[in-house]
Structures are given as structure tokens and as C-alpha cells.
């Protein structure tokens, strides 16, 4: 089984019968962070009030605690509801550098049944253009699954 399918199957199995969103996010970041060597920071930001994201469960160094929708790549994903695939973070002026070693990142929104962004999954890498098309479609599939299961 290809690695992405394997990880997805493990997450489905780990979350079977789990209805607590915090427990789910914590389990998902742990599984992702330890399954992919190029994921150097893996975490969730949650929409806690209109246009404000706050950090959720993560693995890696400290992340910024609060990101408004009009700031950062995370904010762009939350505001537009679209995946942000950033092969070179220095090419995006709005990028917030929580770690100076980050070179590329992908941020995928998680939506509720009304299409509102309830959280984003942010994955940062110290490698340039680290994320493959398979990584992106896998994270999008995962975020759709989480949105449908928990919201
Ligand atoms: N790089 C993100 C900020 C979050 S951290 O890097 C953990 C952004 O530009 O939104």
C-alpha cells in the first residue's frame, strides 16, 4: 500500500469511535508528523471567533498563538477556503516565519457542513518545495474527512 493510503487507513482506524475533536487533532498531528520525514512542523489552527485563528494541537517548535484571517498563509487558507501550496515561503510576503528554518509549507482548510472554515491544517518543511502532488491530495482528502466526521 502506498504510504499516503497507509497513513490514511491508520488515522481512520485510530479515530474509530472517537467523537472528541481535540483528541482527534492531537492524534492526527502525531500520526502525520512521525510518518513523513519532510514534515518539520505539523499542526492545526482553529477558528475561535470571526476571522481569528488560534493554535491547536501541533508537533515541532513553538508556533504563533494567534493568526488573523488577513495574516499569514494560514490566514489566506482560512479566508479563501482554498489550499495554499507554498513551495517557497520567501516568495509570499504575507508568510509568518515562526521558524527561520521553514522553506516551504502547505495549509489546507477544514470546513463544516455549511462550508465555513473551522480550522486549518498547517504543515511546514525545512526543505524547499517539499510537498508533492500526492502529499497535497492526501492532506486535502484528510481534511475533507475530518470536516465531515467532526462538523
Ligand atoms: N507560517 C504560517 C504561520 C504558522 S507557523 O509557521 C507554525 C503562516 O504564514 O501562516
Backbone and ligand atoms as CSV (ligand in chain L), in Angstrom:
chain,resi,resn,atom,element,x,y,z
A,1,UNK,N,N,0.862,-1.203,0.000
A,1,UNK,CA,C,0.000,0.000,0.000
A,1,UNK,C,C,0.897,1.251,0.000
A,2,UNK,N,N,0.638,2.243,-0.865
A,2,UNK,CA,C,1.455,3.459,-0.824
A,2,UNK,C,C,1.343,4.154,0.528
A,3,UNK,N,N,2.405,4.900,0.891
A,3,UNK,CA,C,2.459,5.483,2.246
A,3,UNK,C,C,1.234,6.331,2.586
A,4,UNK,N,N,0.766,7.145,1.629
A,4,UNK,CA,C,-0.375,8.018,1.965
A,4,UNK,C,C,-1.613,7.193,2.314
A,5,UNK,N,N,-1.851,6.137,1.552
A,5,UNK,CA,C,-3.018,5.283,1.812
A,5,UNK,C,C,-2.893,4.597,3.173
A,6,UNK,N,N,-1.652,4.192,3.450
A,6,UNK,CA,C,-1.356,3.545,4.717
A,6,UNK,C,C,-1.631,4.455,5.900
A,7,UNK,N,N,-1.150,5.696,5.802
A,7,UNK,CA,C,-1.325,6.657,6.897
A,7,UNK,C,C,-2.811,6.985,7.054
A,8,UNK,N,N,-3.497,7.149,5.906
A,8,UNK,CA,C,-4.931,7.459,5.982
A,8,UNK,C,C,-5.686,6.320,6.684
A,9,UNK,N,N,-5.344,5.107,6.323
A,9,UNK,CA,C,-6.018,3.940,6.928
A,9,UNK,C,C,-5.742,3.886,8.431
A,10,UNK,N,N,-4.499,4.233,8.816
A,10,UNK,CA,C,-4.156,4.228,10.255
A,10,UNK,C,C,-4.956,5.300,10.986
A,11,UNK,N,N,-5.073,6.486,10.380
A,11,UNK,CA,C,-5.833,7.571,11.026
A,11,UNK,C,C,-7.303,7.158,11.184
A,12,UNK,N,N,-7.876,6.593,10.119
A,12,UNK,CA,C,-9.281,6.148,10.209
A,12,UNK,C,C,-9.458,5.161,11.358
A,13,UNK,N,N,-8.496,4.269,11.470
A,13,UNK,CA,C,-8.604,3.244,12.496
A,13,UNK,C,C,-8.396,3.855,13.898
A,14,UNK,N,N,-7.418,4.778,14.022
A,14,UNK,CA,C,-7.172,5.426,15.321
A,14,UNK,C,C,-8.380,6.242,15.786
A,15,UNK,N,N,-9.111,6.824,14.814
A,15,UNK,CA,C,-10.231,7.710,15.176
A,15,UNK,C,C,-11.575,6.983,15.234
A,16,UNK,N,N,-11.551,5.692,15.030
A,16,UNK,CA,C,-12.803,4.941,15.047
A,16,UNK,C,C,-13.491,5.087,16.410
A,17,UNK,N,N,-14.713,5.551,16.404
A,17,UNK,CA,C,-15.467,5.713,17.655
A,17,UNK,C,C,-15.070,6.950,18.448
A,18,UNK,N,N,-14.135,7.749,17.966
A,18,UNK,CA,C,-13.690,8.947,18.697
A,18,UNK,C,C,-14.520,10.149,18.267
A,19,UNK,N,N,-15.212,10.762,19.224
A,19,UNK,CA,C,-16.038,11.909,18.829
A,19,UNK,C,C,-15.489,13.231,19.355
A,20,UNK,N,N,-14.346,13.197,20.018
A,20,UNK,CA,C,-13.780,14.425,20.588
A,20,UNK,C,C,-12.778,15.028,19.598
A,21,UNK,N,N,-13.059,16.255,19.185
A,21,UNK,CA,C,-12.257,16.905,18.130
A,21,UNK,C,C,-10.825,17.187,18.595
A,22,UNK,N,N,-10.632,17.549,19.853
A,22,UNK,CA,C,-9.267,17.832,20.355
A,22,UNK,C,C,-8.443,16.538,20.333
A,23,UNK,N,N,-9.052,15.461,20.791
A,23,UNK,CA,C,-8.346,14.168,20.780
A,23,UNK,C,C,-8.023,13.766,19.352
A,24,UNK,N,N,-8.959,14.038,18.446
A,24,UNK,CA,C,-8.744,13.681,17.039
A,24,UNK,C,C,-7.584,14.487,16.458
A,25,UNK,N,N,-7.586,15.827,16.675
A,25,UNK,CA,C,-6.499,16.654,16.124
A,25,UNK,C,C,-5.144,16.201,16.668
A,26,UNK,N,N,-5.091,15.928,17.964
A,26,UNK,CA,C,-3.822,15.525,18.589
A,26,UNK,C,C,-3.308,14.230,17.971
A,27,UNK,N,N,-4.210,13.314,17.752
A,27,UNK,CA,C,-3.841,12.006,17.183
A,27,UNK,C,C,-3.385,12.163,15.738
A,28,UNK,N,N,-4.098,13.003,14.985
A,28,UNK,CA,C,-3.749,13.202,13.571
A,28,UNK,C,C,-2.363,13.864,13.443
A,29,UNK,N,N,-2.070,14.902,14.229
A,29,UNK,CA,C,-0.749,15.548,14.091
A,29,UNK,C,C,0.361,14.592,14.476
A,30,UNK,N,N,0.139,13.795,15.487
A,30,UNK,CA,C,1.166,12.824,15.890
A,30,UNK,C,C,1.432,11.845,14.744
A,31,UNK,N,N,0.362,11.311,14.195
A,31,UNK,CA,C,0.499,10.331,13.113
A,31,UNK,C,C,1.188,10.948,11.890
A,32,UNK,N,N,0.775,12.139,11.505
A,32,UNK,CA,C,1.373,12.784,10.321
A,32,UNK,C,C,2.840,13.111,10.567
A,33,UNK,N,N,3.107,13.737,11.705
A,33,UNK,CA,C,4.461,14.231,11.985
A,33,UNK,C,C,5.484,13.099,11.999
A,34,UNK,N,N,5.063,11.953,12.489
A,34,UNK,CA,C,6.007,10.839,12.601
A,34,UNK,C,C,6.000,9.917,11.383
A,35,UNK,N,N,5.083,10.158,10.463
A,35,UNK,CA,C,5.028,9.291,9.274
A,35,UNK,C,C,5.799,9.874,8.099
A,36,UNK,N,N,5.990,11.200,8.097
A,36,UNK,CA,C,6.626,11.842,6.941
A,36,UNK,C,C,7.847,12.629,7.408
A,37,UNK,N,N,9.022,12.243,6.925
A,37,UNK,CA,C,10.258,12.880,7.398
A,37,UNK,C,C,10.366,14.341,6.996
A,38,UNK,N,N,9.670,14.736,5.910
A,38,UNK,CA,C,9.780,16.138,5.479
A,38,UNK,C,C,8.748,17.039,6.145
A,39,UNK,N,N,7.951,16.515,7.086
A,39,UNK,CA,C,7.015,17.357,7.844
A,39,UNK,C,C,7.751,17.807,9.110
A,40,UNK,N,N,8.217,19.065,9.133
A,40,UNK,CA,C,9.022,19.520,10.275
A,40,UNK,C,C,8.205,20.292,11.300
A,41,UNK,N,N,7.064,20.791,10.903
A,41,UNK,CA,C,6.093,21.373,11.852
A,41,UNK,C,C,4.720,20.964,11.338
A,42,UNK,N,N,3.928,20.367,12.206
A,42,UNK,CA,C,2.633,19.832,11.783
A,42,UNK,C,C,1.601,20.235,12.826
A,43,UNK,N,N,0.593,20.997,12.424
A,43,UNK,CA,C,-0.367,21.405,13.442
A,43,UNK,C,C,-1.648,21.998,12.893
A,44,UNK,N,N,-2.566,22.203,13.801
A,44,UNK,CA,C,-3.865,22.791,13.470
A,44,UNK,C,C,-3.965,24.198,14.037
A,45,UNK,N,N,-4.625,25.069,13.297
A,45,UNK,CA,C,-5.116,26.345,13.823
A,45,UNK,C,C,-6.636,26.287,13.719
A,46,UNK,N,N,-7.328,26.780,14.761
A,46,UNK,CA,C,-8.791,26.697,14.817
A,46,UNK,C,C,-9.425,28.080,14.724
A,47,UNK,N,N,-10.560,28.173,14.036
A,47,UNK,CA,C,-11.317,29.427,14.011
A,47,UNK,C,C,-12.038,29.527,15.346
A,48,UNK,N,N,-11.618,30.498,16.180
A,48,UNK,CA,C,-12.209,30.591,17.519
A,48,UNK,C,C,-13.234,31.712,17.615
A,49,UNK,N,N,-13.133,32.693,16.723
A,49,UNK,CA,C,-14.158,33.729,16.573
A,49,UNK,C,C,-14.003,34.263,15.167
A,50,UNK,N,N,-14.937,35.107,14.702
A,50,UNK,CA,C,-14.859,35.517,13.304
A,50,UNK,C,C,-13.472,36.065,12.943
A,51,UNK,N,N,-12.900,35.518,11.885
A,51,UNK,CA,C,-11.621,35.986,11.337
A,51,UNK,C,C,-10.404,35.827,12.246
A,52,UNK,N,N,-10.490,34.955,13.232
A,52,UNK,CA,C,-9.331,34.728,14.112
A,52,UNK,C,C,-9.033,33.227,14.221
A,53,UNK,N,N,-7.777,32.887,13.938
A,53,UNK,CA,C,-7.303,31.512,14.137
A,53,UNK,C,C,-6.454,31.468,15.400
A,54,UNK,N,N,-6.621,30.383,16.180
A,54,UNK,CA,C,-5.745,30.162,17.334
A,54,UNK,C,C,-5.117,28.799,17.210
A,55,UNK,N,N,-3.912,28.710,17.737
A,55,UNK,CA,C,-3.168,27.466,17.584
A,55,UNK,C,C,-3.893,26.310,18.286
A,56,UNK,N,N,-3.801,25.151,17.697
A,56,UNK,CA,C,-4.363,23.930,18.280
A,56,UNK,C,C,-3.230,22.936,18.482
A,57,UNK,N,N,-3.543,21.664,18.576
A,57,UNK,CA,C,-2.503,20.656,18.761
A,57,UNK,C,C,-1.475,20.712,17.632
A,58,UNK,N,N,-0.201,20.601,17.998
A,58,UNK,CA,C,0.862,20.620,16.983
A,58,UNK,C,C,2.073,19.849,17.468
A,59,UNK,N,N,2.961,19.539,16.525
A,59,UNK,CA,C,4.260,18.960,16.850
A,59,UNK,C,C,5.310,19.741,16.092
A,60,UNK,N,N,6.454,19.961,16.751
A,60,UNK,CA,C,7.515,20.795,16.197
A,60,UNK,C,C,7.801,21.907,17.180
A,61,UNK,N,N,8.534,22.937,16.743
A,61,UNK,CA,C,8.836,24.060,17.639
A,61,UNK,C,C,7.596,24.909,17.879
A,62,UNK,N,N,7.746,25.921,18.751
A,62,UNK,CA,C,6.600,26.790,19.046
A,62,UNK,C,C,6.041,27.431,17.787
A,63,UNK,N,N,4.706,27.485,17.687
A,63,UNK,CA,C,4.055,28.213,16.601
A,63,UNK,C,C,3.450,29.501,17.155
A,64,UNK,N,N,3.116,30.469,16.277
A,64,UNK,CA,C,2.434,31.697,16.727
A,64,UNK,C,C,1.100,31.288,17.329
A,65,UNK,N,N,0.679,31.988,18.369
A,65,UNK,CA,C,-0.557,31.577,19.059
A,65,UNK,C,C,-1.813,32.029,18.327
A,66,UNK,N,N,-1.766,33.244,17.757
A,66,UNK,CA,C,-2.959,33.818,17.126
A,66,UNK,C,C,-2.612,34.284,15.717
A,67,UNK,N,N,-3.452,33.943,14.731
A,67,UNK,CA,C,-3.265,34.424,13.359
A,67,UNK,C,C,-4.609,34.948,12.833
A,68,UNK,N,N,-4.732,36.262,12.610
A,68,UNK,CA,C,-5.957,36.780,11.990
A,68,UNK,C,C,-6.062,36.281,10.546
A,69,UNK,N,N,-7.297,36.206,10.013
A,69,UNK,CA,C,-7.516,35.699,8.650
A,69,UNK,C,C,-6.755,36.524,7.606
A,70,UNK,N,N,-6.449,37.805,7.926
A,70,UNK,CA,C,-5.762,38.619,6.913
A,70,UNK,C,C,-4.241,38.582,7.068
A,71,UNK,N,N,-3.735,37.610,7.863
A,71,UNK,CA,C,-2.280,37.493,8.036
A,71,UNK,C,C,-1.844,36.051,7.736
A,72,UNK,N,N,-0.642,35.926,7.197
A,72,UNK,CA,C,-0.029,34.603,7.073
A,72,UNK,C,C,-0.660,33.729,6.001
A,73,UNK,N,N,0.001,32.624,5.770
A,73,UNK,CA,C,-0.506,31.636,4.807
A,73,UNK,C,C,-1.717,30.927,5.412
A,74,UNK,N,N,-1.660,30.732,6.730
A,74,UNK,CA,C,-2.810,30.111,7.412
A,74,UNK,C,C,-4.040,30.987,7.251
A,75,UNK,N,N,-3.859,32.305,7.444
A,75,UNK,CA,C,-4.972,33.234,7.273
A,75,UNK,C,C,-5.523,33.185,5.858
A,76,UNK,N,N,-4.626,33.083,4.867
A,76,UNK,CA,C,-5.071,33.031,3.462
A,76,UNK,C,C,-5.917,31.783,3.206
A,77,UNK,N,N,-5.516,30.657,3.794
A,77,UNK,CA,C,-6.294,29.414,3.616
A,77,UNK,C,C,-7.668,29.549,4.270
A,78,UNK,N,N,-7.687,30.190,5.456
A,78,UNK,CA,C,-8.949,30.342,6.182
A,78,UNK,C,C,-9.866,31.323,5.454
A,79,UNK,N,N,-9.276,32.410,4.945
A,79,UNK,CA,C,-10.087,33.456,4.300
A,79,UNK,C,C,-10.668,32.981,2.965
A,80,UNK,N,N,-9.837,32.285,2.170
A,80,UNK,CA,C,-10.282,31.893,0.826
A,80,UNK,C,C,-10.956,30.524,0.811
A,81,UNK,N,N,-10.711,29.715,1.857
A,81,UNK,CA,C,-11.229,28.348,1.853
A,81,UNK,C,C,-10.498,27.459,0.861
A,82,UNK,N,N,-9.320,27.905,0.435
A,82,UNK,CA,C,-8.562,27.136,-0.572
A,82,UNK,C,C,-7.191,26.723,-0.027
A,83,UNK,N,N,-6.766,25.550,-0.456
A,83,UNK,CA,C,-5.438,25.056,-0.094
A,83,UNK,C,C,-4.372,26.045,-0.541
A,84,UNK,N,N,-3.405,26.301,0.346
A,84,UNK,CA,C,-2.265,27.152,-0.002
A,84,UNK,C,C,-1.040,26.258,-0.125
A,85,UNK,N,N,-0.576,26.089,-1.340
A,85,UNK,CA,C,0.616,25.281,-1.602
A,85,UNK,C,C,1.747,26.270,-1.860
A,86,UNK,N,N,2.690,26.337,-0.926
A,86,UNK,CA,C,3.738,27.366,-0.996
A,86,UNK,C,C,5.110,26.695,-1.077
A,87,UNK,N,N,5.615,26.477,-2.300
A,87,UNK,CA,C,6.907,25.798,-2.440
A,87,UNK,C,C,8.084,26.644,-1.946
A,88,UNK,N,N,7.889,27.998,-1.931
A,88,UNK,CA,C,8.963,28.876,-1.458
A,88,UNK,C,C,8.317,29.954,-0.581
A,89,UNK,N,N,8.470,29.817,0.723
A,89,UNK,CA,C,7.782,30.758,1.628
A,89,UNK,C,C,8.286,32.186,1.452
A,90,UNK,N,N,9.527,32.346,0.990
A,90,UNK,CA,C,10.084,33.697,0.827
A,90,UNK,C,C,9.446,34.436,-0.348
A,91,UNK,N,N,8.752,33.692,-1.204
A,91,UNK,CA,C,8.067,34.322,-2.343
A,91,UNK,C,C,6.682,34.857,-1.946
A,92,UNK,N,N,6.231,34.566,-0.730
A,92,UNK,CA,C,4.918,35.057,-0.263
A,92,UNK,C,C,5.162,36.034,0.879
A,93,UNK,N,N,4.954,37.335,0.613
A,93,UNK,CA,C,5.305,38.353,1.613
A,93,UNK,C,C,4.484,38.197,2.894
A,94,UNK,N,N,3.269,37.633,2.783
A,94,UNK,CA,C,2.430,37.528,3.978
A,94,UNK,C,C,2.822,36.362,4.883
A,95,UNK,N,N,3.763,35.527,4.422
A,95,UNK,CA,C,4.172,34.381,5.237
A,95,UNK,C,C,4.672,34.841,6.619
A,96,UNK,N,N,4.196,34.167,7.676
A,96,UNK,CA,C,4.666,34.464,9.036
A,96,UNK,C,C,5.733,33.421,9.369
A,97,UNK,N,N,6.941,33.899,9.648
A,97,UNK,CA,C,8.048,32.972,9.913
A,97,UNK,C,C,8.094,32.654,11.399
A,98,UNK,N,N,7.428,31.566,11.801
A,98,UNK,CA,C,7.530,31.133,13.201
A,98,UNK,C,C,8.891,30.505,13.414
A,99,UNK,N,N,9.427,29.898,12.352
A,99,UNK,CA,C,10.772,29.345,12.431
A,99,UNK,C,C,11.524,29.796,11.191
A,100,UNK,N,N,12.747,30.287,11.384
A,100,UNK,CA,C,13.519,30.792,10.235
A,100,UNK,C,C,13.981,29.644,9.336
A,101,UNK,N,N,13.883,28.408,9.826
A,101,UNK,CA,C,14.340,27.274,9.003
A,101,UNK,C,C,13.270,26.816,7.997
A,102,UNK,N,N,12.039,27.289,8.133
A,102,UNK,CA,C,10.967,26.849,7.220
A,102,UNK,C,C,11.205,27.382,5.809
A,103,UNK,N,N,11.133,26.490,4.817
A,103,UNK,CA,C,11.315,26.913,3.417
A,103,UNK,C,C,10.072,26.711,2.568
A,104,UNK,N,N,9.244,25.730,2.927
A,104,UNK,CA,C,8.004,25.525,2.158
A,104,UNK,C,C,6.896,25.102,3.116
A,105,UNK,N,N,5.665,25.314,2.672
A,105,UNK,CA,C,4.555,24.920,3.544
A,105,UNK,C,C,3.289,24.669,2.740
A,106,UNK,N,N,2.404,23.910,3.349
A,106,UNK,CA,C,1.090,23.700,2.752
A,106,UNK,C,C,0.059,23.896,3.861
A,107,UNK,N,N,-1.008,24.628,3.549
A,107,UNK,CA,C,-2.076,24.846,4.526
A,107,UNK,C,C,-3.403,24.470,3.866
A,108,UNK,N,N,-4.151,23.589,4.530
A,108,UNK,CA,C,-5.398,23.070,3.965
A,108,UNK,C,C,-6.560,23.391,4.908
A,109,UNK,N,N,-7.625,24.012,4.385
A,109,UNK,CA,C,-8.767,24.325,5.250
A,109,UNK,C,C,-9.623,23.093,5.572
A,110,UNK,N,N,-10.243,23.151,6.739
A,110,UNK,CA,C,-11.221,22.135,7.145
A,110,UNK,C,C,-12.552,22.871,7.296
A,111,UNK,N,N,-13.586,22.356,6.629
A,111,UNK,CA,C,-14.865,23.085,6.594
A,111,UNK,C,C,-15.975,22.304,7.276
A,112,UNK,N,N,-16.940,23.034,7.816
A,112,UNK,CA,C,-18.130,22.381,8.357
A,112,UNK,C,C,-19.138,22.157,7.227
A,113,UNK,N,N,-20.319,21.632,7.584
A,113,UNK,CA,C,-21.284,21.275,6.535
A,113,UNK,C,C,-21.847,22.508,5.827
A,114,UNK,N,N,-21.654,23.708,6.415
A,114,UNK,CA,C,-22.069,24.949,5.735
A,114,UNK,C,C,-20.961,25.542,4.886
A,115,UNK,N,N,-19.828,24.880,4.828
A,115,UNK,CA,C,-18.707,25.388,4.026
A,115,UNK,C,C,-17.863,26.429,4.743
A,116,UNK,N,N,-18.138,26.629,6.057
A,116,UNK,CA,C,-17.302,27.591,6.793
A,116,UNK,C,C,-16.012,26.909,7.265
A,117,UNK,N,N,-14.923,27.689,7.265
A,117,UNK,CA,C,-13.625,27.126,7.673
A,117,UNK,C,C,-13.563,27.090,9.202
A,118,UNK,N,N,-13.518,25.891,9.748
A,118,UNK,CA,C,-13.488,25.725,11.206
A,118,UNK,C,C,-12.064,25.567,11.730
A,119,UNK,N,N,-11.140,25.204,10.844
A,119,UNK,CA,C,-9.743,25.004,11.246
A,119,UNK,C,C,-8.912,24.899,9.966
A,120,UNK,N,N,-7.592,24.997,10.141
A,120,UNK,CA,C,-6.708,24.692,9.017
A,120,UNK,C,C,-5.630,23.740,9.513
A,121,UNK,N,N,-5.151,22.912,8.613
A,121,UNK,CA,C,-4.006,22.042,8.889
A,121,UNK,C,C,-2.798,22.691,8.230
A,122,UNK,N,N,-1.775,22.995,9.024
A,122,UNK,CA,C,-0.572,23.677,8.525
A,122,UNK,C,C,0.605,22.714,8.633
A,123,UNK,N,N,1.287,22.498,7.526
A,123,UNK,CA,C,2.474,21.641,7.540
A,123,UNK,C,C,3.634,22.430,6.944
A,124,UNK,N,N,4.723,22.534,7.707
A,124,UNK,CA,C,5.900,23.294,7.279
A,124,UNK,C,C,7.076,22.343,7.103
A,125,UNK,N,N,7.925,22.683,6.138
A,125,UNK,CA,C,9.117,21.871,5.918
A,125,UNK,C,C,10.353,22.750,5.834
A,126,UNK,N,N,11.466,22.217,6.303
A,126,UNK,CA,C,12.758,22.920,6.185
A,126,UNK,C,C,13.385,22.661,4.820
A,127,UNK,N,N,12.728,21.879,3.992
A,127,UNK,CA,C,13.231,21.601,2.639
A,127,UNK,C,C,12.470,22.487,1.647
A,128,UNK,N,N,13.138,22.916,0.572
A,128,UNK,CA,C,12.422,23.716,-0.424
A,128,UNK,C,C,11.458,22.841,-1.216
A,129,UNK,N,N,10.307,23.388,-1.582
A,129,UNK,CA,C,9.314,22.692,-2.416
A,129,UNK,C,C,9.139,21.234,-1.971
A,130,UNK,N,N,8.915,21.070,-0.669
A,130,UNK,CA,C,8.947,19.714,-0.095
A,130,UNK,C,C,7.718,18.874,-0.425
A,131,UNK,N,N,6.594,19.531,-0.753
A,131,UNK,CA,C,5.335,18.788,-0.816
A,131,UNK,C,C,4.965,18.382,-2.238
A,132,UNK,N,N,4.737,17.087,-2.410
A,132,UNK,CA,C,4.395,16.526,-3.723
A,132,UNK,C,C,2.901,16.693,-3.973
A,133,UNK,N,N,2.501,16.463,-5.218
A,133,UNK,CA,C,1.068,16.487,-5.553
A,133,UNK,C,C,0.333,15.427,-4.724
A,134,UNK,N,N,0.980,14.310,-4.483
A,134,UNK,CA,C,0.356,13.240,-3.675
A,134,UNK,C,C,0.190,13.694,-2.224
A,135,UNK,N,N,1.177,14.455,-1.693
A,135,UNK,CA,C,1.038,14.979,-0.324
A,135,UNK,C,C,-0.169,15.916,-0.249
A,136,UNK,N,N,-0.309,16.759,-1.274
A,136,UNK,CA,C,-1.392,17.756,-1.248
A,136,UNK,C,C,-2.749,17.056,-1.355
A,137,UNK,N,N,-2.879,16.120,-2.293
A,137,UNK,CA,C,-4.203,15.495,-2.412
A,137,UNK,C,C,-4.521,14.648,-1.181
A,138,UNK,N,N,-3.505,14.070,-0.588
A,138,UNK,CA,C,-3.701,13.306,0.659
A,138,UNK,C,C,-4.186,14.226,1.792
A,139,UNK,N,N,-3.525,15.392,1.963
A,139,UNK,CA,C,-3.929,16.278,3.067
A,139,UNK,C,C,-5.321,16.853,2.802
A,140,UNK,N,N,-5.635,17.111,1.534
A,140,UNK,CA,C,-6.984,17.619,1.218
A,140,UNK,C,C,-8.047,16.554,1.527
A,141,UNK,N,N,-7.752,15.327,1.144
A,141,UNK,CA,C,-8.681,14.214,1.414
A,141,UNK,C,C,-8.871,14.051,2.924
A,142,UNK,N,N,-7.758,14.136,3.654
A,142,UNK,CA,C,-7.799,14.000,5.112
A,142,UNK,C,C,-8.649,15.119,5.729
A,143,UNK,N,N,-8.458,16.352,5.268
A,143,UNK,CA,C,-9.202,17.484,5.847
A,143,UNK,C,C,-10.693,17.403,5.503
A,144,UNK,N,N,-11.018,16.883,4.316
A,144,UNK,CA,C,-12.435,16.673,3.972
A,144,UNK,C,C,-13.052,15.640,4.910
A,145,UNK,N,N,-12.306,14.584,5.128
A,145,UNK,CA,C,-12.756,13.508,6.018
A,145,UNK,C,C,-12.981,14.050,7.436
A,146,UNK,N,N,-12.028,14.854,7.940
A,146,UNK,CA,C,-12.149,15.386,9.305
A,146,UNK,C,C,-13.328,16.351,9.413
A,147,UNK,N,N,-13.495,17.199,8.388
A,147,UNK,CA,C,-14.618,18.143,8.397
A,147,UNK,C,C,-15.947,17.401,8.431
A,148,UNK,N,N,-16.059,16.354,7.622
A,148,UNK,CA,C,-17.317,15.594,7.558
A,148,UNK,C,C,-17.548,14.805,8.850
A,149,UNK,N,N,-16.485,14.299,9.453
A,149,UNK,CA,C,-16.632,13.457,10.651
A,149,UNK,C,C,-16.930,14.284,11.911
A,150,UNK,N,N,-16.325,15.475,12.008
A,150,UNK,CA,C,-16.438,16.228,13.277
A,150,UNK,C,C,-17.317,17.468,13.204
A,151,UNK,N,N,-17.709,17.888,12.005
A,151,UNK,CA,C,-18.520,19.131,11.907
A,151,UNK,C,C,-19.748,18.945,11.057
L,1,LIG,N1,N,3.784,30.003,8.517
L,1,LIG,C1,C,2.446,30.188,8.967
L,1,LIG,C2,C,2.399,30.543,10.432
L,1,LIG,C3,C,2.291,29.403,11.342
L,1,LIG,S1,S,3.664,28.646,11.696
L,1,LIG,O1,O,4.702,28.647,10.768
L,1,LIG,C4,C,3.649,27.425,12.689
L,1,LIG,C5,C,1.743,31.275,8.165
L,1,LIG,O2,O,2.369,32.039,7.437
L,1,LIG,O3,O,0.538,31.368,8.305
